[in-house]
Amino acid sequence: MMFGLSAKTLAAIQTCLQQYPEIVWAKIYGSRAKGDYERGSDIDLAFGSPTDCSANLLEALDNLPTPYLFDVTHYESLKHEGLKAHIDRIGVVIYQRGELNDVLMT
């Protein structure tokens, strides 16, 4: 289990991300990336995109058949430099849109 998530849950998140062609990359950060998460910890997900599709992405993620809550952050919209630094330092890429195919990181 990566980040305390089953392979099925991680694949569902990645498949959801693929539905948004504007998303270039996505990282899990916070307690799940650090490994000090608890069973019910939310999933902190940052994504890079020229446009902010946070609301739509959050709705799609919340509709996945998982018991987790999501905290979605559009990286380019962040004003909090400390959070950006945390995402840069701790975040683990789980999705990267490629030129030919999307790369799902597991």
Biopython code that builds the backbone (N, CA, C, O; Angstrom):
import numpy as np
from Bio.PDB.StructureBuilder import StructureBuilder

atoms = [
    (1, "MET", "N", (0.840, -1.184, 0.000)),
    (1, "MET", "CA", (0.000, 0.000, 0.000)),
    (1, "MET", "C", (0.883, 1.245, 0.000)),
    (1, "MET", "O", (1.744, 1.417, 0.863)),
    (2, "MET", "N", (0.656, 2.087, -0.965)),
    (2, "MET", "CA", (1.393, 3.336, -1.061)),
    (2, "MET", "C", (0.539, 4.451, -0.457)),
    (2, "MET", "O", (-0.636, 4.580, -0.800)),
    (3, "PHE", "N", (1.111, 5.248, 0.428)),
    (3, "PHE", "CA", (0.414, 6.353, 1.104)),
    (3, "PHE", "C", (-0.740, 5.852, 1.971)),
    (3, "PHE", "O", (-1.616, 6.635, 2.340)),
    (4, "GLY", "N", (-0.753, 4.566, 2.298)),
    (4, "GLY", "CA", (-1.867, 4.006, 3.049)),
    (4, "GLY", "C", (-3.110, 3.814, 2.206)),
    (4, "GLY", "O", (-4.207, 3.646, 2.738)),
    (5, "LEU", "N", (-2.942, 3.839, 0.887)),
    (5, "LEU", "CA", (-4.064, 3.689, -0.044)),
    (5, "LEU", "C", (-3.901, 2.393, -0.819)),
    (5, "LEU", "O", (-2.785, 2.018, -1.179)),
    (6, "SER", "N", (-4.991, 1.719, -1.074)),
    (6, "SER", "CA", (-4.923, 0.501, -1.881)),
    (6, "SER", "C", (-4.563, 0.858, -3.320)),
    (6, "SER", "O", (-4.756, 1.995, -3.751)),
    (7, "ALA", "N", (-4.045, -0.106, -4.049)),
    (7, "ALA", "CA", (-3.723, 0.105, -5.465)),
    (7, "ALA", "C", (-4.982, 0.506, -6.233)),
    (7, "ALA", "O", (-4.916, 1.312, -7.162)),
    (8, "LYS", "N", (-6.114, -0.050, -5.849)),
    (8, "LYS", "CA", (-7.385, 0.263, -6.508)),
    (8, "LYS", "C", (-7.764, 1.733, -6.293)),
    (8, "LYS", "O", (-8.207, 2.402, -7.227)),
    (9, "THR", "N", (-7.593, 2.228, -5.082)),
    (9, "THR", "CA", (-7.905, 3.630, -4.785)),
    (9, "THR", "C", (-6.971, 4.559, -5.538)),
    (9, "THR", "O", (-7.419, 5.540, -6.131)),
    (10, "LEU", "N", (-5.681, 4.264, -5.521)),
    (10, "LEU", "CA", (-4.708, 5.098, -6.227)),
    (10, "LEU", "C", (-4.998, 5.109, -7.727)),
    (10, "LEU", "O", (-4.915, 6.158, -8.366)),
    (11, "ALA", "N", (-5.336, 3.959, -8.287)),
    (11, "ALA", "CA", (-5.674, 3.885, -9.717)),
    (11, "ALA", "C", (-6.932, 4.697, -10.024)),
    (11, "ALA", "O", (-7.009, 5.340, -11.070)),
    (12, "ALA", "N", (-7.906, 4.674, -9.134)),
    (12, "ALA", "CA", (-9.135, 5.454, -9.343)),
    (12, "ALA", "C", (-8.829, 6.950, -9.352)),
    (12, "ALA", "O", (-9.389, 7.694, -10.157)),
    (13, "ILE", "N", (-7.947, 7.390, -8.463)),
    (13, "ILE", "CA", (-7.545, 8.802, -8.424)),
    (13, "ILE", "C", (-6.839, 9.173, -9.722)),
    (13, "ILE", "O", (-7.132, 10.211, -10.314)),
    (14, "GLN", "N", (-5.919, 8.336, -10.163)),
    (14, "GLN", "CA", (-5.172, 8.609, -11.390)),
    (14, "GLN", "C", (-6.087, 8.625, -12.609)),
    (14, "GLN", "O", (-5.921, 9.467, -13.492)),
    (15, "THR", "N", (-7.030, 7.724, -12.668)),
    (15, "THR", "CA", (-7.988, 7.697, -13.775)),
    (15, "THR", "C", (-8.826, 8.967, -13.780)),
    (15, "THR", "O", (-9.124, 9.521, -14.839)),
    (16, "CYS", "N", (-9.202, 9.422, -12.600)),
    (16, "CYS", "CA", (-9.956, 10.673, -12.487)),
    (16, "CYS", "C", (-9.121, 11.838, -13.024)),
    (16, "CYS", "O", (-9.637, 12.678, -13.761)),
    (17, "LEU", "N", (-7.853, 11.896, -12.664)),
    (17, "LEU", "CA", (-6.968, 12.969, -13.127)),
    (17, "LEU", "C", (-6.840, 12.975, -14.649)),
    (17, "LEU", "O", (-6.731, 14.038, -15.261)),
    (18, "GLN", "N", (-6.852, 11.800, -15.253)),
    (18, "GLN", "CA", (-6.741, 11.694, -16.715)),
    (18, "GLN", "C", (-7.900, 12.371, -17.434)),
    (18, "GLN", "O", (-7.772, 12.743, -18.601)),
    (19, "GLN", "N", (-9.011, 12.532, -16.762)),
    (19, "GLN", "CA", (-10.192, 13.128, -17.391)),
    (19, "GLN", "C", (-10.061, 14.639, -17.571)),
    (19, "GLN", "O", (-10.918, 15.272, -18.188)),
    (20, "TYR", "N", (-9.001, 15.208, -17.037)),
    (20, "TYR", "CA", (-8.773, 16.655, -17.108)),
    (20, "TYR", "C", (-7.514, 16.929, -17.917)),
    (20, "TYR", "O", (-6.412, 16.919, -17.367)),
    (21, "PRO", "N", (-7.663, 17.175, -19.222)),
    (21, "PRO", "CA", (-6.485, 17.351, -20.081)),
    (21, "PRO", "C", (-5.615, 18.535, -19.685)),
    (21, "PRO", "O", (-4.441, 18.586, -20.049)),
    (22, "GLU", "N", (-6.175, 19.487, -18.945)),
    (22, "GLU", "CA", (-5.387, 20.645, -18.527)),
    (22, "GLU", "C", (-4.422, 20.324, -17.381)),
    (22, "GLU", "O", (-3.475, 21.076, -17.146)),
    (23, "ILE", "N", (-4.649, 19.226, -16.672)),
    (23, "ILE", "CA", (-3.771, 18.866, -15.553)),
    (23, "ILE", "C", (-2.489, 18.251, -16.098)),
    (23, "ILE", "O", (-2.515, 17.262, -16.830)),
    (24, "VAL", "N", (-1.361, 18.863, -15.721)),
    (24, "VAL", "CA", (-0.048, 18.431, -16.196)),
    (24, "VAL", "C", (0.569, 17.414, -15.238)),
    (24, "VAL", "O", (1.179, 16.437, -15.671)),
    (25, "TRP", "N", (0.409, 17.644, -13.954)),
    (25, "TRP", "CA", (0.946, 16.731, -12.937)),
    (25, "TRP", "C", (0.087, 16.804, -11.679)),
    (25, "TRP", "O", (-0.681, 17.745, -11.480)),
    (26, "ALA", "N", (0.239, 15.785, -10.838)),
    (26, "ALA", "CA", (-0.424, 15.780, -9.531)),
    (26, "ALA", "C", (0.495, 15.113, -8.518)),
    (26, "ALA", "O", (1.185, 14.138, -8.815)),
    (27, "LYS", "N", (0.479, 15.675, -7.304)),
    (27, "LYS", "CA", (1.301, 15.149, -6.214)),
    (27, "LYS", "C", (0.438, 14.947, -4.975)),
    (27, "LYS", "O", (-0.447, 15.748, -4.675)),
    (28, "ILE", "N", (0.712, 13.872, -4.272)),
    (28, "ILE", "CA", (0.168, 13.698, -2.932)),
    (28, "ILE", "C", (1.178, 14.319, -1.984)),
    (28, "ILE", "O", (2.381, 14.079, -2.093)),
    (29, "TYR", "N", (0.673, 15.124, -1.048)),
    (29, "TYR", "CA", (1.556, 15.748, -0.065)),
    (29, "TYR", "C", (0.921, 15.613, 1.313)),
    (29, "TYR", "O", (-0.115, 14.964, 1.457)),
    (30, "GLY", "N", (1.519, 16.205, 2.301)),
    (30, "GLY", "CA", (0.969, 16.138, 3.649)),
    (30, "GLY", "C", (1.284, 14.820, 4.331)),
    (30, "GLY", "O", (2.280, 14.167, 4.021)),
    (31, "SER", "N", (0.423, 14.438, 5.264)),
    (31, "SER", "CA", (0.697, 13.267, 6.098)),
    (31, "SER", "C", (0.831, 11.982, 5.292)),
    (31, "SER", "O", (1.625, 11.111, 5.648)),
    (32, "ARG", "N", (0.080, 11.855, 4.231)),
    (32, "ARG", "CA", (0.172, 10.622, 3.435)),
    (32, "ARG", "C", (1.519, 10.526, 2.721)),
    (32, "ARG", "O", (2.069, 9.432, 2.592)),
    (33, "ALA", "N", (2.051, 11.641, 2.262)),
    (33, "ALA", "CA", (3.367, 11.631, 1.611)),
    (33, "ALA", "C", (4.479, 11.429, 2.639)),
    (33, "ALA", "O", (5.488, 10.784, 2.351)),
    (34, "LYS", "N", (4.290, 11.984, 3.838)),
    (34, "LYS", "CA", (5.308, 11.865, 4.887)),
    (34, "LYS", "C", (5.280, 10.500, 5.559)),
    (34, "LYS", "O", (6.259, 10.096, 6.188)),
    (35, "GLY", "N", (4.173, 9.792, 5.432)),
    (35, "GLY", "CA", (4.061, 8.477, 6.042)),
    (35, "GLY", "C", (3.553, 8.502, 7.474)),
    (35, "GLY", "O", (3.555, 7.470, 8.145)),
    (36, "ASP", "N", (3.116, 9.670, 7.960)),
    (36, "ASP", "CA", (2.603, 9.731, 9.330)),
    (36, "ASP", "C", (1.085, 9.945, 9.365)),
    (36, "ASP", "O", (0.545, 10.545, 10.294)),
    (37, "TYR", "N", (0.423, 9.441, 8.337)),
    (37, "TYR", "CA", (-1.030, 9.532, 8.227)),
    (37, "TYR", "C", (-1.685, 8.575, 9.215)),
    (37, "TYR", "O", (-1.061, 7.634, 9.704)),
    (38, "GLU", "N", (-2.946, 8.836, 9.492)),
    (38, "GLU", "CA", (-3.761, 7.921, 10.279)),
    (38, "GLU", "C", (-4.795, 7.302, 9.351)),
    (38, "GLU", "O", (-4.963, 7.744, 8.214)),
    (39, "ARG", "N", (-5.464, 6.312, 9.821)),
    (39, "ARG", "CA", (-6.405, 5.561, 8.984)),
    (39, "ARG", "C", (-7.407, 6.457, 8.258)),
    (39, "ARG", "O", (-7.693, 6.230, 7.082)),
    (40, "GLY", "N", (-7.937, 7.454, 8.928)),
    (40, "GLY", "CA", (-8.952, 8.311, 8.324)),
    (40, "GLY", "C", (-8.422, 9.620, 7.765)),
    (40, "GLY", "O", (-9.205, 10.522, 7.464)),
    (41, "SER", "N", (-7.114, 9.741, 7.620)),
    (41, "SER", "CA", (-6.538, 10.994, 7.114)),
    (41, "SER", "C", (-7.055, 11.312, 5.720)),
    (41, "SER", "O", (-7.289, 10.423, 4.902)),
    (42, "ASP", "N", (-7.226, 12.612, 5.472)),
    (42, "ASP", "CA", (-7.655, 13.016, 4.134)),
    (42, "ASP", "C", (-6.497, 12.851, 3.151)),
    (42, "ASP", "O", (-5.367, 12.565, 3.546)),
    (43, "ILE", "N", (-6.793, 13.033, 1.886)),
    (43, "ILE", "CA", (-5.782, 12.930, 0.834)),
    (43, "ILE", "C", (-5.524, 14.341, 0.330)),
    (43, "ILE", "O", (-6.384, 14.958, -0.298)),
    (44, "ASP", "N", (-4.319, 14.845, 0.615)),
    (44, "ASP", "CA", (-3.912, 16.164, 0.138)),
    (44, "ASP", "C", (-3.331, 15.992, -1.256)),
    (44, "ASP", "O", (-2.337, 15.288, -1.441)),
    (45, "LEU", "N", (-3.953, 16.635, -2.232)),
    (45, "LEU", "CA", (-3.557, 16.475, -3.629)),
    (45, "LEU", "C", (-3.329, 17.849, -4.254)),
    (45, "LEU", "O", (-4.244, 18.669, -4.326)),
    (46, "ALA", "N", (-2.104, 18.087, -4.701)),
    (46, "ALA", "CA", (-1.782, 19.322, -5.425)),
    (46, "ALA", "C", (-1.661, 18.970, -6.896)),
    (46, "ALA", "O", (-1.216, 17.878, -7.248)),
    (47, "PHE", "N", (-2.059, 19.901, -7.754)),
    (47, "PHE", "CA", (-1.927, 19.650, -9.183)),
    (47, "PHE", "C", (-1.446, 20.899, -9.896)),
    (47, "PHE", "O", (-1.712, 22.026, -9.478)),
    (48, "GLY", "N", (-0.729, 20.664, -10.985)),
    (48, "GLY", "CA", (-0.246, 21.750, -11.822)),
    (48, "GLY", "C", (-1.068, 21.815, -13.086)),
    (48, "GLY", "O", (-1.304, 20.805, -13.748)),
    (49, "SER", "N", (-1.507, 23.037, -13.415)),
    (49, "SER", "CA", (-2.385, 23.225, -14.564)),
    (49, "SER", "C", (-2.407, 24.702, -14.928)),
    (49, "SER", "O", (-2.358, 25.555, -14.042)),
    (50, "PRO", "N", (-2.479, 25.017, -16.228)),
    (50, "PRO", "CA", (-2.573, 26.428, -16.602)),
    (50, "PRO", "C", (-3.882, 27.077, -16.146)),
    (50, "PRO", "O", (-3.947, 28.298, -16.006)),
    (51, "THR", "N", (-4.912, 26.282, -15.917)),
    (51, "THR", "CA", (-6.188, 26.805, -15.423)),
    (51, "THR", "C", (-6.569, 26.077, -14.136)),
    (51, "THR", "O", (-6.171, 24.935, -13.909)),
    (52, "ASP", "N", (-7.339, 26.754, -13.309)),
    (52, "ASP", "CA", (-7.746, 26.180, -12.029)),
    (52, "ASP", "C", (-9.067, 25.424, -12.190)),
    (52, "ASP", "O", (-10.130, 26.026, -12.344)),
    (53, "CYS", "N", (-8.974, 24.107, -12.151)),
    (53, "CYS", "CA", (-10.176, 23.265, -12.252)),
    (53, "CYS", "C", (-10.449, 22.573, -10.915)),
    (53, "CYS", "O", (-11.040, 21.493, -10.879)),
    (54, "SER", "N", (-10.017, 23.198, -9.820)),
    (54, "SER", "CA", (-10.130, 22.591, -8.483)),
    (54, "SER", "C", (-11.542, 22.154, -8.131)),
    (54, "SER", "O", (-11.749, 21.041, -7.647)),
    (55, "ALA", "N", (-12.510, 23.023, -8.370)),
    (55, "ALA", "CA", (-13.889, 22.714, -7.968)),
    (55, "ALA", "C", (-14.404, 21.474, -8.692)),
    (55, "ALA", "O", (-14.984, 20.584, -8.071)),
    (56, "ASN", "N", (-14.192, 21.418, -9.995)),
    (56, "ASN", "CA", (-14.653, 20.254, -10.763)),
    (56, "ASN", "C", (-13.891, 18.995, -10.374)),
    (56, "ASN", "O", (-14.479, 17.921, -10.243)),
    (57, "LEU", "N", (-12.578, 19.130, -10.190)),
    (57, "LEU", "CA", (-11.770, 17.976, -9.804)),
    (57, "LEU", "C", (-12.188, 17.464, -8.432)),
    (57, "LEU", "O", (-12.325, 16.256, -8.237)),
    (58, "LEU", "N", (-12.388, 18.362, -7.491)),
    (58, "LEU", "CA", (-12.799, 17.949, -6.152)),
    (58, "LEU", "C", (-14.135, 17.216, -6.190)),
    (58, "LEU", "O", (-14.309, 16.205, -5.510)),
    (59, "GLU", "N", (-15.065, 17.713, -6.970)),
    (59, "GLU", "CA", (-16.362, 17.040, -7.091)),
    (59, "GLU", "C", (-16.189, 15.631, -7.662)),
    (59, "GLU", "O", (-16.798, 14.680, -7.173)),
    (60, "ALA", "N", (-15.361, 15.501, -8.693)),
    (60, "ALA", "CA", (-15.128, 14.186, -9.302)),
    (60, "ALA", "C", (-14.452, 13.239, -8.312)),
    (60, "ALA", "O", (-14.827, 12.070, -8.220)),
    (61, "LEU", "N", (-13.464, 13.730, -7.576)),
    (61, "LEU", "CA", (-12.771, 12.886, -6.595)),
    (61, "LEU", "C", (-13.712, 12.487, -5.462)),
    (61, "LEU", "O", (-13.683, 11.346, -5.001)),
    (62, "ASP", "N", (-14.537, 13.416, -5.018)),
    (62, "ASP", "CA", (-15.491, 13.106, -3.947)),
    (62, "ASP", "C", (-16.521, 12.066, -4.377)),
    (62, "ASP", "O", (-17.109, 11.392, -3.532)),
    (63, "ASN", "N", (-16.742, 11.933, -5.669)),
    (63, "ASN", "CA", (-17.694, 10.943, -6.183)),
    (63, "ASN", "C", (-17.071, 9.566, -6.395)),
    (63, "ASN", "O", (-17.772, 8.617, -6.747)),
    (64, "LEU", "N", (-15.763, 9.451, -6.185)),
    (64, "LEU", "CA", (-15.122, 8.140, -6.309)),
    (64, "LEU", "C", (-15.600, 7.231, -5.178)),
    (64, "LEU", "O", (-15.931, 7.710, -4.093)),
    (65, "PRO", "N", (-15.635, 5.929, -5.429)),
    (65, "PRO", "CA", (-16.082, 5.004, -4.382)),
    (65, "PRO", "C", (-14.972, 4.736, -3.354)),
    (65, "PRO", "O", (-14.500, 3.608, -3.210)),
    (66, "THR", "N", (-14.567, 5.802, -2.642)),
    (66, "THR", "CA", (-13.553, 5.667, -1.597)),
    (66, "THR", "C", (-14.093, 6.307, -0.320)),
    (66, "THR", "O", (-14.977, 7.162, -0.378)),
    (67, "PRO", "N", (-13.567, 5.897, 0.824)),
    (67, "PRO", "CA", (-14.028, 6.484, 2.087)),
    (67, "PRO", "C", (-13.282, 7.766, 2.466)),
    (67, "PRO", "O", (-13.485, 8.298, 3.557)),
    (68, "TYR", "N", (-12.424, 8.267, 1.574)),
    (68, "TYR", "CA", (-11.541, 9.378, 1.919)),
    (68, "TYR", "C", (-12.098, 10.737, 1.501)),
    (68, "TYR", "O", (-12.837, 10.861, 0.525)),
    (69, "LEU", "N", (-11.715, 11.744, 2.276)),
    (69, "LEU", "CA", (-11.973, 13.128, 1.904)),
    (69, "LEU", "C", (-10.740, 13.643, 1.173)),
    (69, "LEU", "O", (-9.624, 13.193, 1.432)),
    (70, "PHE", "N", (-10.941, 14.579, 0.267)),
    (70, "PHE", "CA", (-9.841, 15.131, -0.517)),
    (70, "PHE", "C", (-9.668, 16.608, -0.226)),
    (70, "PHE", "O", (-10.638, 17.335, -0.013)),
    (71, "ASP", "N", (-8.425, 17.035, -0.222)),
    (71, "ASP", "CA", (-8.072, 18.447, -0.156)),
    (71, "ASP", "C", (-7.289, 18.719, -1.438)),
    (71, "ASP", "O", (-6.161, 18.252, -1.590)),
    (72, "VAL", "N", (-7.884, 19.468, -2.352)),
    (72, "VAL", "CA", (-7.309, 19.690, -3.682)),
    (72, "VAL", "C", (-6.740, 21.105, -3.765)),
    (72, "VAL", "O", (-7.402, 22.074, -3.396)),
    (73, "THR", "N", (-5.508, 21.208, -4.251)),
    (73, "THR", "CA", (-4.821, 22.495, -4.333)),
    (73, "THR", "C", (-4.281, 22.727, -5.738)),
    (73, "THR", "O", (-3.506, 21.923, -6.257)),
    (74, "HIS", "N", (-4.695, 23.833, -6.347)),
    (74, "HIS", "CA", (-4.139, 24.244, -7.644)),
    (74, "HIS", "C", (-2.830, 24.978, -7.347)),
    (74, "HIS", "O", (-2.839, 26.085, -6.807)),
    (75, "TYR", "N", (-1.720, 24.360, -7.701)),
    (75, "TYR", "CA", (-0.390, 24.853, -7.335)),
    (75, "TYR", "C", (-0.155, 26.286, -7.812)),
    (75, "TYR", "O", (0.359, 27.112, -7.057)),
    (76, "GLU", "N", (-0.518, 26.579, -9.031)),
    (76, "GLU", "CA", (-0.259, 27.904, -9.596)),
    (76, "GLU", "C", (-1.053, 29.016, -8.907)),
    (76, "GLU", "O", (-0.669, 30.183, -8.988)),
    (77, "SER", "N", (-2.138, 28.676, -8.240)),
    (77, "SER", "CA", (-2.953, 29.674, -7.545)),
    (77, "SER", "C", (-2.486, 29.932, -6.115)),
    (77, "SER", "O", (-2.946, 30.875, -5.470)),
    (78, "LEU", "N", (-1.582, 29.102, -5.625)),
    (78, "LEU", "CA", (-1.139, 29.232, -4.235)),
    (78, "LEU", "C", (-0.405, 30.540, -3.993)),
    (78, "LEU", "O", (0.492, 30.911, -4.751)),
    (79, "LYS", "N", (-0.789, 31.227, -2.945)),
    (79, "LYS", "CA", (-0.104, 32.450, -2.523)),
    (79, "LYS", "C", (0.803, 32.164, -1.320)),
    (79, "LYS", "O", (1.735, 32.917, -1.039)),
    (80, "HIS", "N", (0.516, 31.074, -0.623)),
    (80, "HIS", "CA", (1.252, 30.703, 0.590)),
    (80, "HIS", "C", (2.560, 30.013, 0.194)),
    (80, "HIS", "O", (2.564, 28.841, -0.182)),
    (81, "GLU", "N", (3.665, 30.751, 0.284)),
    (81, "GLU", "CA", (4.964, 30.210, -0.142)),
    (81, "GLU", "C", (5.405, 29.023, 0.703)),
    (81, "GLU", "O", (6.084, 28.124, 0.207)),
    (82, "GLY", "N", (5.022, 29.014, 1.979)),
    (82, "GLY", "CA", (5.369, 27.889, 2.840)),
    (82, "GLY", "C", (4.716, 26.596, 2.379)),
    (82, "GLY", "O", (5.340, 25.535, 2.416)),
    (83, "LEU", "N", (3.463, 26.677, 1.946)),
    (83, "LEU", "CA", (2.769, 25.493, 1.447)),
    (83, "LEU", "C", (3.376, 25.043, 0.125)),
    (83, "LEU", "O", (3.535, 23.845, -0.111)),
    (84, "LYS", "N", (3.716, 25.997, -0.736)),
    (84, "LYS", "CA", (4.384, 25.641, -1.995)),
    (84, "LYS", "C", (5.696, 24.907, -1.714)),
    (84, "LYS", "O", (5.996, 23.893, -2.345)),
    (85, "ALA", "N", (6.468, 25.426, -0.767)),
    (85, "ALA", "CA", (7.743, 24.797, -0.413)),
    (85, "ALA", "C", (7.512, 23.392, 0.135)),
    (85, "ALA", "O", (8.272, 22.473, -0.169)),
    (86, "HIS", "N", (6.462, 23.223, 0.946)),
    (86, "HIS", "CA", (6.129, 21.905, 1.496)),
    (86, "HIS", "C", (5.780, 20.930, 0.366)),
    (86, "HIS", "O", (6.253, 19.793, 0.359)),
    (87, "ILE", "N", (4.963, 21.370, -0.578)),
    (87, "ILE", "CA", (4.584, 20.515, -1.709)),
    (87, "ILE", "C", (5.820, 20.161, -2.531)),
    (87, "ILE", "O", (5.979, 19.014, -2.949)),
    (88, "ASP", "N", (6.695, 21.140, -2.766)),
    (88, "ASP", "CA", (7.927, 20.890, -3.523)),
    (88, "ASP", "C", (8.826, 19.886, -2.808)),
    (88, "ASP", "O", (9.434, 19.026, -3.444)),
    (89, "ARG", "N", (8.906, 20.000, -1.494)),
    (89, "ARG", "CA", (9.824, 19.177, -0.707)),
    (89, "ARG", "C", (9.253, 17.792, -0.406)),
    (89, "ARG", "O", (9.963, 16.792, -0.515)),
    (90, "ILE", "N", (7.985, 17.728, -0.030)),
    (90, "ILE", "CA", (7.379, 16.487, 0.463)),
    (90, "ILE", "C", (6.529, 15.776, -0.592)),
    (90, "ILE", "O", (6.393, 14.553, -0.563)),
    (91, "GLY", "N", (5.963, 16.538, -1.514)),
    (91, "GLY", "CA", (5.025, 15.968, -2.484)),
    (91, "GLY", "C", (5.622, 14.848, -3.319)),
    (91, "GLY", "O", (6.786, 14.897, -3.717)),
    (92, "VAL", "N", (4.812, 13.851, -3.573)),
    (92, "VAL", "CA", (5.216, 12.698, -4.382)),
    (92, "VAL", "C", (4.324, 12.659, -5.619)),
    (92, "VAL", "O", (3.098, 12.607, -5.514)),
    (93, "VAL", "N", (4.954, 12.686, -6.785)),
    (93, "VAL", "CA", (4.205, 12.686, -8.043)),
    (93, "VAL", "C", (3.482, 11.355, -8.207)),
    (93, "VAL", "O", (4.090, 10.287, -8.137)),
    (94, "ILE", "N", (2.171, 11.440, -8.428)),
    (94, "ILE", "CA", (1.392, 10.223, -8.701)),
    (94, "ILE", "C", (0.831, 10.240, -10.116)),
    (94, "ILE", "O", (0.281, 9.248, -10.594)),
    (95, "TYR", "N", (0.982, 11.389, -10.781)),
    (95, "TYR", "CA", (0.442, 11.509, -12.132)),
    (95, "TYR", "C", (1.251, 12.550, -12.893)),
    (95, "TYR", "O", (1.545, 13.629, -12.379)),
    (96, "GLN", "N", (1.607, 12.206, -14.129)),
    (96, "GLN", "CA", (2.330, 13.127, -15.008)),
    (96, "GLN", "C", (1.788, 12.944, -16.414)),
    (96, "GLN", "O", (1.859, 11.854, -16.981)),
    (97, "ARG", "N", (1.245, 14.021, -16.972)),
    (97, "ARG", "CA", (0.738, 13.936, -18.339)),
    (97, "ARG", "C", (1.932, 13.950, -19.277)),
    (97, "ARG", "O", (2.782, 14.838, -19.211)),
    (98, "GLY", "N", (1.984, 12.948, -20.156)),
    (98, "GLY", "CA", (3.082, 12.853, -21.105)),
    (98, "GLY", "C", (2.693, 13.407, -22.459)),
    (98, "GLY", "O", (1.537, 13.755, -22.700)),
    (99, "GLU", "N", (3.683, 13.482, -23.343)),
    (99, "GLU", "CA", (3.405, 13.980, -24.689)),
    (99, "GLU", "C", (2.540, 12.999, -25.463)),
    (99, "GLU", "O", (1.614, 13.403, -26.166)),
    (100, "LEU", "N", (2.838, 11.708, -25.335)),
    (100, "LEU", "CA", (2.079, 10.705, -26.077)),
    (100, "LEU", "C", (1.064, 9.994, -25.191)),
    (100, "LEU", "O", (-0.084, 9.788, -25.584)),
    (101, "ASN", "N", (1.495, 9.626, -24.011)),
    (101, "ASN", "CA", (0.622, 8.895, -23.086)),
    (101, "ASN", "C", (0.769, 9.474, -21.697)),
    (101, "ASN", "O", (1.809, 10.038, -21.355)),
    (102, "ASP", "N", (-0.249, 9.337, -20.916)),
    (102, "ASP", "CA", (-0.169, 9.766, -19.530)),
    (102, "ASP", "C", (0.627, 8.730, -18.756)),
    (102, "ASP", "O", (0.478, 7.527, -18.972)),
    (103, "VAL", "N", (1.463, 9.202, -17.866)),
    (103, "VAL", "CA", (2.263, 8.311, -17.044)),
    (103, "VAL", "C", (1.633, 8.266, -15.664)),
    (103, "VAL", "O", (1.485, 9.294, -15.003)),
    (104, "LEU", "N", (1.271, 7.090, -15.243)),
    (104, "LEU", "CA", (0.711, 6.908, -13.914)),
    (104, "LEU", "C", (1.830, 6.405, -13.020)),
    (104, "LEU", "O", (2.383, 5.329, -13.250)),
    (105, "MET", "N", (2.156, 7.172, -12.015)),
    (105, "MET", "CA", (3.260, 6.839, -11.131)),
    (105, "MET", "C", (2.732, 5.991, -9.977)),
    (105, "MET", "O", (1.799, 6.389, -9.279)),
    (106, "THR", "N", (3.333, 4.825, -9.784)),
    (106, "THR", "CA", (2.949, 3.995, -8.635)),
    (106, "THR", "C", (4.165, 3.381, -8.012)),
    (106, "THR", "O", (4.051, 2.647, -7.030)),
]
sb = StructureBuilder()
sb.init_structure("model")
sb.init_model(0)
sb.init_chain("A")
sb.init_seg("    ")
for serial, (resi, resn, name, xyz) in enumerate(atoms, 1):
    if name == "N":
        sb.init_residue(resn, " ", resi, " ")
    sb.init_atom(name, np.array(xyz, "f"), 0.0, 1.0, " ", f" {name:<3s}", serial, name[0])
structure = sb.get_structure()
